[in-house]
Amino acid sequence: MNILSRFSRQQGLSLIELMVAMVLGLILVGGVIQIYISNNQTYRVTEAAARLQERGRAALRLLSRHVRMAGYTGCSGPLASFTNTLNGAAVPGFLYNFDTAVQGFEENAPGSWLPMLDASITSVLKGDVLTTRGAYGTPTAVTGQPINAADCNSSASYMADLKVSDTTGLSNGDIVLANNCTSASIFQITNINASKIEHNNGAGTPGNSTQDIAACYAGNGQVSKLSTITFFIRNNPNGVPSLYRQEFAKPAEEYVEGVEDMQITYGIGDGVSNLVNQFVTADNVTDWNDVISVRINLLLRSVENNITTTPQTYTFNGVPVTAPDRALRRVYSTTIAIRNRMK
């Protein structure tokens, strides 16, 4: 028999064979699609979790640094003994109350805080609000007052400009602290150049009530920038709740995206050691000078939705919560000691 002639009579596939082949092909394609979807979803979850961890660490690092350094004034001791030449220094307002290193505001109801928020803090979305005050940044050395000499020759020098080694990080209008471990003075810079800081009265906001800073800082003094910095949650331009940082009454800056809630309690010391007797909310703090530590709970959410297959259930601030969407959420917590309150 001619084998070639027998095979030459094969003209194609039957309908049944074609359908079987198509089914097998669909199964293979479906398997590949399923693997792709599964891997893609795993990637999205992993990516969202990594971003949450990154942002959580950044938020805690930022808050921890400011709380830890709250009330720092170099080697000068308590601010209550300083010369404060700012206008209204006898009864300092919220922005310039440098006697209070840490101050908080408890959200007691949606859109309501106790104590009541200062007028400079606006557009807060939700969560507690935290304010820290103190000297931040690298200090610059005072080289002369009023001339480049190592000492002051008369009390008139107290009203003279400060000669400094460097003005990097300082600007006209900044509130600064001059100290030499014996004396300290708070004033506002009214004019600045590469080597000189002026502190005249009658200009600026809040301005200086007097030009006399009441001490000599030539030779062994330093100048540091003072700041009142407030942290709160606000929606960013994309509608995502984020952690914002506001210095004095300047426009607030977005620091960490995706921070949905912030709850804070304050550790009250026993007045003798560094032990905390109790943690209380801001509305239960009677004297902010008794606060020696701050406990912060942050709730972060992924910027993207539809990360989880079902709405996530989590515990935040001791309360079980079911998320209203399918974004991924994580809780981050830390307790920070205020170094300048440690005995």
C-alpha positions as CSV (number, residue, x, y, z in Angstrom):
1,M,0.0,0.0,0.0
2,N,1.2,3.5,-0.8
3,I,1.5,5.2,2.6
4,L,1.9,8.7,1.1
5,S,-1.3,8.3,-0.8
6,R,-3.1,7.3,2.3
7,F,-2.0,10.5,4.2
8,S,-2.7,12.7,1.3
9,R,-6.4,11.9,1.7
10,Q,-6.3,13.9,5.1
11,Q,-8.2,17.1,4.2
12,G,-8.6,18.9,7.7
13,L,-10.0,18.6,11.2
14,S,-13.4,17.5,12.2
15,L,-15.7,19.9,14.0
16,I,-15.3,17.9,17.2
17,E,-11.5,18.0,17.0
18,L,-11.7,21.8,16.4
19,M,-13.9,22.4,19.4
20,V,-11.7,20.3,21.6
21,A,-8.6,22.3,20.5
22,M,-10.4,25.6,21.1
23,V,-11.5,24.5,24.6
24,L,-7.9,23.4,25.4
25,G,-6.6,26.7,24.1
26,L,-9.2,28.7,26.2
27,I,-8.2,26.8,29.3
28,L,-4.5,27.6,28.7
29,V,-5.3,31.3,28.0
30,G,-7.6,31.4,31.0
31,G,-4.8,30.0,33.2
32,V,-2.3,32.5,31.9
33,I,-4.8,35.4,32.5
34,Q,-5.5,34.1,36.0
35,I,-1.8,33.9,36.8
36,Y,-1.3,37.4,35.4
37,I,-4.2,38.9,37.5
38,S,-3.1,37.1,40.6
39,N,0.5,38.3,40.2
40,N,-0.6,41.8,39.4
41,Q,-2.8,41.9,42.5
42,T,0.0,40.5,44.6
43,Y,2.3,43.2,43.2
44,R,-0.3,45.9,44.0
45,V,-0.7,44.7,47.5
46,T,3.0,44.4,48.1
47,E,3.7,47.8,46.5
48,A,0.9,49.5,48.6
49,A,2.2,47.8,51.8
50,A,5.8,49.0,51.0
51,R,4.6,52.5,50.4
52,L,2.6,52.5,53.6
53,Q,5.6,51.4,55.6
54,E,7.8,54.0,54.0
55,R,5.3,56.8,54.7
56,G,4.6,55.5,58.2
57,R,8.3,55.6,59.1
58,A,8.7,59.1,57.5
59,A,5.7,60.5,59.5
60,L,6.9,59.0,62.8
61,R,10.5,60.2,62.2
62,L,9.3,63.7,61.5
63,L,7.0,63.9,64.5
64,S,9.5,62.2,66.8
65,R,12.3,64.6,66.0
66,H,10.2,67.6,66.7
67,V,8.7,66.2,69.9
68,R,12.1,65.0,71.2
69,M,13.6,68.5,70.6
70,A,10.6,70.5,71.9
71,G,11.7,73.2,74.3
72,Y,15.3,73.0,73.3
73,T,17.1,76.3,74.0
74,G,20.7,75.4,74.0
75,C,22.5,75.6,77.3
76,S,20.4,78.4,78.7
77,G,17.9,76.6,80.9
78,P,14.2,77.3,81.3
79,L,12.7,79.9,79.0
80,A,10.8,81.5,81.8
81,S,14.0,83.3,82.9
82,F,14.8,84.7,79.5
83,T,14.6,88.2,78.2
84,N,11.8,88.2,75.7
85,T,11.7,91.4,73.6
86,L,8.8,90.4,71.3
87,N,5.7,92.6,71.4
88,G,3.2,91.2,73.8
89,A,5.8,89.0,75.5
90,A,4.2,89.5,78.9
91,V,1.2,87.6,77.8
92,P,2.4,85.6,74.8
93,G,-0.1,84.4,72.3
94,F,-0.2,80.9,70.7
95,L,2.4,81.6,68.0
96,Y,5.0,83.0,70.3
97,N,4.4,81.2,73.6
98,F,7.8,79.7,73.8
99,D,7.3,78.9,77.5
100,T,5.1,76.0,76.4
101,A,7.2,73.5,74.5
102,V,4.4,71.0,73.7
103,Q,0.7,71.8,73.2
104,G,-2.1,69.6,71.9
105,F,-5.7,69.8,70.8
106,E,-8.1,66.8,71.1
107,E,-10.7,66.2,68.5
108,N,-13.8,65.7,70.7
109,A,-16.3,65.7,67.8
110,P,-16.0,66.0,64.0
111,G,-14.8,69.5,63.2
112,S,-14.4,70.4,66.9
113,W,-11.3,70.4,69.1
114,L,-10.5,71.0,72.8
115,P,-8.8,73.3,73.6
116,M,-10.2,75.3,70.7
117,L,-7.8,75.6,67.8
118,D,-5.9,78.9,67.3
119,A,-7.1,81.0,64.4
120,S,-3.8,80.4,62.6
121,I,-4.6,76.7,62.2
122,T,-7.1,76.3,59.4
123,S,-8.7,73.6,57.2
124,V,-8.0,70.7,59.6
125,L,-9.7,67.6,58.3
126,K,-9.8,65.3,61.4
127,G,-7.7,63.8,64.1
128,D,-5.7,65.4,66.9
129,V,-3.5,68.5,66.4
130,L,0.0,68.8,67.9
131,T,2.2,71.9,68.4
132,T,5.9,72.0,69.3
133,R,8.1,75.0,70.1
134,G,11.8,75.4,70.5
135,A,15.1,76.0,68.8
136,Y,15.7,74.0,65.6
137,G,18.5,74.0,63.2
138,T,22.3,74.6,63.5
139,P,23.2,77.7,65.7
140,T,25.5,80.4,64.4
141,A,28.3,82.0,66.6
142,V,28.1,85.6,67.7
143,T,31.5,87.3,66.9
144,G,30.8,90.8,67.9
145,Q,28.5,93.3,69.6
146,P,28.4,96.0,68.2
147,I,31.8,95.6,66.5
148,N,33.9,92.6,65.7
149,A,35.3,92.4,69.3
150,A,35.4,89.6,71.8
151,D,33.4,91.5,74.4
152,C,31.0,94.4,74.9
153,N,32.4,97.7,76.1
154,S,29.1,99.1,77.6
155,S,25.5,98.4,78.2
156,A,24.8,100.4,75.0
157,S,26.1,97.3,73.2
158,Y,22.9,95.5,74.2
159,M,21.0,97.7,71.7
160,A,23.6,97.1,68.9
161,D,23.5,94.7,66.0
162,L,24.9,91.2,66.4
163,K,27.9,90.3,64.3
164,V,27.7,86.6,63.4
165,S,29.9,84.1,61.7
166,D,27.2,82.8,59.3
167,T,23.6,83.6,58.5
168,T,22.8,80.4,56.6
169,G,19.3,79.2,57.6
170,L,18.3,82.6,59.0
171,S,16.0,85.1,57.2
172,N,14.6,88.6,57.8
173,G,11.6,88.3,60.1
174,D,12.8,85.1,61.9
175,I,12.3,84.7,65.6
176,V,15.6,83.8,67.2
177,L,17.2,83.0,70.5
178,A,20.6,84.4,71.5
179,N,22.3,82.6,74.4
180,N,25.7,82.1,76.1
181,C,24.7,79.6,78.8
182,T,24.3,82.5,81.3
183,S,21.9,84.8,79.6
184,A,19.4,84.4,76.8
185,S,17.2,86.7,74.7
186,I,14.4,86.2,72.3
187,F,13.9,88.8,69.5
188,Q,12.9,89.1,65.9
189,I,15.4,89.8,63.1
190,T,14.5,93.1,61.4
191,N,17.3,93.1,58.9
192,I,20.0,90.7,58.0
193,N,23.1,90.4,55.7
194,A,26.0,88.0,55.4
195,S,27.5,88.9,58.7
196,K,25.1,91.1,60.7
197,I,21.7,90.6,62.4
198,E,19.7,93.7,63.4
199,H,16.9,93.7,66.0
200,N,15.3,97.1,65.9
201,N,11.9,97.8,67.4
202,G,8.9,99.2,65.7
203,A,9.0,96.9,62.7
204,G,7.9,93.4,61.8
205,T,5.2,91.0,63.1
206,P,5.1,90.6,66.0
207,G,8.1,92.9,66.1
208,N,10.3,93.9,69.0
209,S,9.0,96.0,71.9
210,T,12.6,97.2,72.5
211,Q,16.0,97.1,70.8
212,D,17.7,96.3,74.1
213,I,18.3,92.5,74.4
214,A,19.7,93.0,77.9
215,A,22.9,91.0,77.6
216,C,26.2,90.7,75.8
217,Y,26.7,87.7,73.5
218,A,29.9,88.7,71.8
219,G,32.7,86.1,71.7
220,N,30.9,83.1,73.4
221,G,27.3,83.5,72.3
222,Q,25.1,81.7,69.7
223,V,22.0,82.5,67.8
224,S,19.4,79.8,67.0
225,K,16.1,80.0,65.1
226,L,13.0,79.5,67.2
227,S,9.9,78.0,65.7
228,T,6.3,77.2,66.6
229,I,5.4,74.1,64.5
230,T,2.0,72.6,64.2
231,F,1.1,69.1,62.8
232,F,-2.4,68.2,61.6
233,I,-4.3,66.3,58.9
234,R,-5.7,68.0,55.9
235,N,-6.7,66.8,52.4
236,N,-4.1,67.5,49.8
237,P,-4.9,68.9,46.3
238,N,-5.7,65.4,45.1
239,G,-8.2,64.9,47.9
240,V,-6.0,62.5,49.8
241,P,-5.7,63.0,53.6
242,S,-2.1,63.9,54.5
243,L,0.1,65.0,57.4
244,Y,0.8,68.7,57.2
245,R,3.4,70.8,58.9
246,Q,2.8,74.5,59.6
247,E,5.4,76.9,61.0
248,F,4.0,79.9,62.8
249,A,1.2,81.3,60.6
250,K,2.9,80.5,57.3
251,P,1.1,78.4,54.7
252,A,1.1,74.7,55.7
253,E,3.2,72.2,53.8
254,E,2.3,68.7,53.0
255,Y,4.9,66.2,54.5
256,V,3.4,62.7,54.3
257,E,0.6,61.7,52.0
258,G,-2.0,59.2,53.0
259,V,-2.2,59.9,56.8
260,E,-5.9,59.4,57.5
261,D,-6.0,59.9,61.3
262,M,-3.8,60.9,64.2
263,Q,-4.6,60.3,67.8
264,I,-2.3,61.6,70.6
265,T,-2.0,61.1,74.4
266,Y,0.4,62.9,76.7
267,G,2.4,61.3,79.5
268,I,2.2,63.2,82.7
269,G,5.3,63.0,85.0
270,D,5.4,62.5,88.7
271,G,7.4,65.7,89.1
272,V,10.3,63.8,90.7
273,S,11.7,61.3,88.2
274,N,11.2,60.5,84.5
275,L,8.3,58.1,85.3
276,V,4.9,58.7,83.6
277,N,2.0,58.5,86.0
278,Q,-0.7,58.5,83.3
279,F,-1.4,59.2,79.6
280,V,-4.2,61.6,79.0
281,T,-5.8,63.3,76.0
282,A,-5.1,67.0,75.4
283,D,-8.4,68.2,76.9
284,N,-7.4,66.6,80.2
285,V,-3.9,68.2,80.5
286,T,-4.0,70.9,83.2
287,D,-0.4,72.0,82.9
288,W,1.6,71.4,79.7
289,N,4.8,71.8,81.7
290,D,4.0,68.5,83.4
291,V,4.0,66.6,80.0
292,I,7.3,64.6,79.7
293,S,6.3,62.2,76.8
294,V,3.9,62.0,73.8
295,R,2.3,58.9,72.5
296,I,1.3,59.1,68.8
297,N,-1.0,56.7,66.9
298,L,-1.2,57.2,63.1
299,L,-3.6,55.6,60.7
300,L,-2.2,55.4,57.1
301,R,-4.1,54.4,54.0
302,S,-2.9,53.6,50.5
303,V,-3.4,56.3,47.9
304,E,-4.9,53.7,45.5
305,N,-8.3,52.1,46.2
306,N,-9.3,48.5,45.4
307,I,-6.2,47.0,46.9
308,T,-7.9,44.5,49.3
309,T,-10.5,42.1,48.0
310,T,-13.0,43.1,50.8
311,P,-13.1,46.1,53.1
312,Q,-10.4,45.8,55.7
313,T,-11.1,45.4,59.4
314,Y,-8.4,46.9,61.7
315,T,-8.0,48.3,65.3
316,F,-7.1,51.9,65.7
317,N,-6.8,53.7,69.0
318,G,-8.2,50.7,70.7
319,V,-11.4,50.6,68.6
320,P,-12.2,48.0,65.9
321,V,-13.0,49.6,62.6
322,T,-14.3,48.4,59.2
323,A,-13.0,50.4,56.3
324,P,-15.5,52.2,54.0
325,D,-13.5,51.2,50.9
326,R,-10.9,48.7,49.8
327,A,-7.8,50.8,50.3
328,L,-5.0,49.2,52.4
329,R,-4.5,50.6,55.9
330,R,-1.8,50.2,58.5
331,V,-1.5,51.6,62.1
332,Y,1.8,53.0,63.3
333,S,2.5,54.0,66.9
334,T,5.4,55.4,69.0
335,T,6.0,57.0,72.3
336,I,8.6,59.9,72.4
337,A,10.2,61.3,75.5
338,I,10.7,65.1,75.6
339,R,14.5,65.3,76.2
340,N,14.4,68.7,77.7
341,R,11.9,67.6,80.3
342,M,14.0,64.7,81.5
343,K,15.5,65.2,84.9
